[in-house]
Amino acid sequence: MPGSIQSIERAAAILRLLSGRARRLGVGELAGELGLPKGTVHGILRTLQNVGFVEQDAESGKYQLGAALLHMGSSYLDGNELRTRALNWADSLAARSNESVRIGTLHSGRALVVHHVFRPDNSRQALEVGALLPGHASALGKVLLAHNPYATDELIADGLDGFTRRTVTDADALRTELDDVRARGWATDVEELVEGEVSLAAPIQDRRGATVGAIGISGPIERLAESGSPRSDLISYVREAARSVSRDLGAIPW
């Protein structure tokens, strides 16, 4: 049986690093994390760039995943029952809330965005399908972690990164918050991932009663919160959307 091909393994390792970060990475950063010469990493990046799997930012010279790779990922996500069942409800939630909508599933302690509906206005927005949001600093992630204690334990063991001064980085505080999320049926992050931004999310369950995903909205604190707390009407919209998707997946038998 033939052995593995080293260059492909290295290319895969680079793609994994790029997919796991919320920011672009430079050749030096990638080489340092992989323990490879800069010249080797640069050559692989050039090849990946030629086939559209990575893109280089013109100003910083750093790299991020490319459109071709994200398109391939979307082809897989198109076959995901959760995404298919949730499409119409996500559109409806965007129309009711006037905010962008994201649907996520749990992936290595983070929320993988499998569907994204733009805010229904004419502002410039970036498609976030394929993005990985930190589990402890996003509403989608908190909902998913609240129903998966094993993933929570692994995340805490790896360390809780801080993104803003409001990010929960204490293990006990996170566990307490996840208990609250599980009890009340929704989660929020108020400027925990991005300064000035709020997100809300609720769990999606399947016919077994298992939480298989989350649906939520995000936007500026000026629109989504009042006196520092999420607006109650928006919480209701998100929970209604989550129940509707869950019903379509067989969790609610009527």
Secondary structure as UniProt FT lines:
FT   HELIX           6..19
FT   HELIX           27..34
FT   HELIX           38..50
FT   TURN            51..52
FT   STRAND          54..56
FT   TURN            58..60
FT   STRAND          63..65
FT   HELIX           67..78
FT   HELIX           81..97
FT   STRAND          100..107
FT   TURN            108..109
FT   STRAND          110..117
FT   TURN            129..130
FT   STRAND          132..134
FT   TURN            135..136
FT   HELIX           139..146
FT   HELIX           149..158
FT   TURN            165..166
FT   HELIX           171..184
FT   STRAND          187..190
FT   TURN            195..196
FT   STRAND          197..205
FT   TURN            207..208
FT   STRAND          211..220
FT   HELIX           221..224
FT   STRAND          225..226
FT   TURN            227..228
FT   STRAND          229..230
FT   HELIX           232..248
FT   TURN            249..250
//
